[in-house]
Amino acid sequence: MESVTEFMSMGGYGGYVWPAFGIVLFVMALLWVASMRGWRNSEKILATLRNSRREREDVAE
């Protein structure tokens, strides 16, 4: 148990390291969520554009 405590304290810098690590994980999670939302939005726009093009091509024939 002592080695885990020593690891978590990181030579006295654990109070700085662990919150920084948590902040980085939080920001990375936010970036992932934002990227996924943007990707889904782009997919919807692409599907709309493709459907619109098909409709225009059908009318032109």
Backbone as CSV, one residue per row, in Angstrom:
resi,resn,N_x,N_y,N_z,CA_x,CA_y,CA_z,C_x,C_y,C_z
1,MET,0.825,-1.197,0.000,0.000,0.000,0.000,0.865,1.254,0.000
2,GLU,2.007,1.152,0.627,2.889,2.317,0.709,3.398,2.737,-0.664
3,SER,3.663,1.770,-1.536,4.166,2.124,-2.867,3.096,2.845,-3.696
4,VAL,1.848,2.485,-3.500,0.765,3.175,-4.210,0.653,4.609,-3.711
5,THR,0.764,4.796,-2.419,0.699,6.137,-1.841,1.866,6.987,-2.331
6,GLU,3.045,6.376,-2.394,4.214,7.093,-2.908,4.017,7.472,-4.375
7,PHE,3.455,6.544,-5.137,3.199,6.843,-6.543,2.206,7.983,-6.688
8,MET,1.141,7.944,-5.904,0.115,8.982,-6.003,0.642,10.343,-5.555
9,SER,1.563,10.359,-4.602,2.109,11.641,-4.145,3.157,12.172,-5.112
10,MET,3.751,11.307,-5.912,4.735,11.660,-6.935,5.808,12.605,-6.407
11,GLY,6.364,12.218,-5.286,7.460,12.995,-4.717,7.037,14.384,-4.263
12,GLY,5.793,14.538,-3.885,5.295,15.829,-3.422,4.621,16.655,-4.500
13,TYR,4.676,16.186,-5.734,4.080,16.934,-6.839,2.718,16.378,-7.273
14,GLY,2.235,15.383,-6.583,0.955,14.771,-6.937,-0.206,15.746,-6.901
15,GLY,-0.141,16.732,-6.013,-1.191,17.740,-5.919,-1.296,18.602,-7.164
16,TYR,-0.232,18.622,-7.958,-0.231,19.369,-9.211,-0.464,18.457,-10.408
17,VAL,0.109,17.264,-10.322,0.067,16.349,-11.464,-1.329,15.797,-11.682
18,TRP,-1.979,15.309,-10.637,-3.277,14.655,-10.805,-4.375,15.610,-11.247
19,PRO,-4.472,16.817,-10.689,-5.480,17.748,-11.235,-5.204,18.113,-12.692
20,ALA,-3.936,18.288,-13.039,-3.599,18.600,-14.436,-3.991,17.438,-15.337
21,PHE,-3.727,16.232,-14.892,-4.104,15.044,-15.649,-5.621,14.988,-15.827
22,GLY,-6.367,15.286,-14.768,-7.827,15.290,-14.840,-8.351,16.349,-15.796
23,ILE,-7.734,17.528,-15.770,-8.159,18.604,-16.673,-7.922,18.205,-18.125
24,VAL,-6.760,17.601,-18.387,-6.454,17.162,-19.754,-7.462,16.114,-20.210
25,LEU,-7.783,15.158,-19.364,-8.778,14.143,-19.731,-10.136,14.776,-20.016
26,PHE,-10.521,15.746,-19.204,-11.798,16.431,-19.390,-11.824,17.179,-20.718
27,VAL,-10.769,17.908,-21.018,-10.702,18.666,-22.268,-10.697,17.719,-23.466
28,MET,-9.964,16.622,-23.369,-9.937,15.647,-24.463,-11.321,15.048,-24.686
29,ALA,-12.046,14.775,-23.607,-13.406,14.249,-23.735,-14.315,15.278,-24.410
30,LEU,-14.182,16.548,-24.031,-14.985,17.598,-24.671,-14.665,17.714,-26.159
31,LEU,-13.396,17.634,-26.502,-13.010,17.693,-27.913,-13.566,16.510,-28.688
32,TRP,-13.569,15.341,-28.069,-14.107,14.157,-28.734,-15.605,14.318,-28.977
33,VAL,-16.323,14.792,-27.966,-17.770,14.990,-28.104,-18.055,16.035,-29.182
34,ALA,-17.323,17.134,-29.177,-17.528,18.177,-30.188,-17.219,17.648,-31.584
35,SER,-16.173,16.850,-31.708,-15.824,16.280,-33.010,-16.896,15.327,-33.502
36,MET,-17.430,14.509,-32.626,-18.470,13.569,-33.019,-19.740,14.309,-33.438
37,ARG,-20.084,15.362,-32.724,-21.263,16.154,-33.102,-21.061,16.804,-34.465
38,GLY,-19.875,17.345,-34.686,-19.578,17.963,-35.973,-19.602,16.956,-37.098
39,TRP,-19.076,15.775,-36.836,-19.066,14.711,-37.846,-20.494,14.301,-38.195
40,ARG,-21.327,14.111,-37.172,-22.729,13.736,-37.431,-23.451,14.835,-38.202
41,ASN,-23.190,16.077,-37.852,-23.812,17.194,-38.558,-23.356,17.207,-40.018
42,SER,-22.082,16.976,-40.252,-21.562,16.939,-41.629,-22.182,15.787,-42.411
43,GLU,-22.367,14.657,-41.779,-23.004,13.516,-42.442,-24.444,13.843,-42.835
44,LYS,-25.164,14.530,-41.955,-26.543,14.926,-42.277,-26.570,15.897,-43.446
45,ILE,-25.670,16.873,-43.438,-25.607,17.844,-44.533,-25.262,17.143,-45.839
46,LEU,-24.302,16.227,-45.798,-23.915,15.488,-46.993,-25.079,14.667,-47.535
47,ALA,-25.811,14.005,-46.658,-26.969,13.222,-47.095,-28.022,14.132,-47.730
48,THR,-28.251,15.294,-47.153,-29.208,16.252,-47.711,-28.766,16.713,-49.090
49,LEU,-27.494,17.034,-49.235,-26.980,17.475,-50.528,-27.079,16.371,-51.582
50,ARG,-26.772,15.153,-51.196,-26.869,14.037,-52.141,-28.311,13.821,-52.577
51,ASN,-29.242,13.888,-51.630,-30.660,13.726,-51.974,-31.129,14.857,-52.881
52,SER,-30.677,16.052,-52.599,-31.047,17.197,-53.422,-30.512,17.023,-54.843
53,ARG,-29.300,16.554,-54.962,-28.712,16.345,-56.295,-29.478,15.264,-57.052
54,ARG,-29.836,14.180,-56.373,-30.611,13.107,-57.021,-31.950,13.649,-57.522
55,GLU,-32.594,14.470,-56.692,-33.887,15.026,-57.090,-33.739,15.934,-58.312
56,ARG,-32.698,16.737,-58.354,-32.460,17.611,-59.499,-32.170,16.805,-60.754
57,GLU,-31.390,15.723,-60.614,-31.079,14.889,-61.771,-32.316,14.173,-62.287
58,ASP,-33.208,13.755,-61.389,-34.447,13.098,-61.782,-35.353,14.077,-62.529
59,VAL,-35.409,15.310,-62.087,-36.241,16.317,-62.748,-35.687,16.665,-64.105
60,ALA,-34.379,16.692,-64.253,-33.729,17.067,-65.517,-33.943,15.999,-66.582
61,GLU,-34.160,14.781,-66.187,-34.335,13.696,-67.180,-35.698,13.702,-67.732
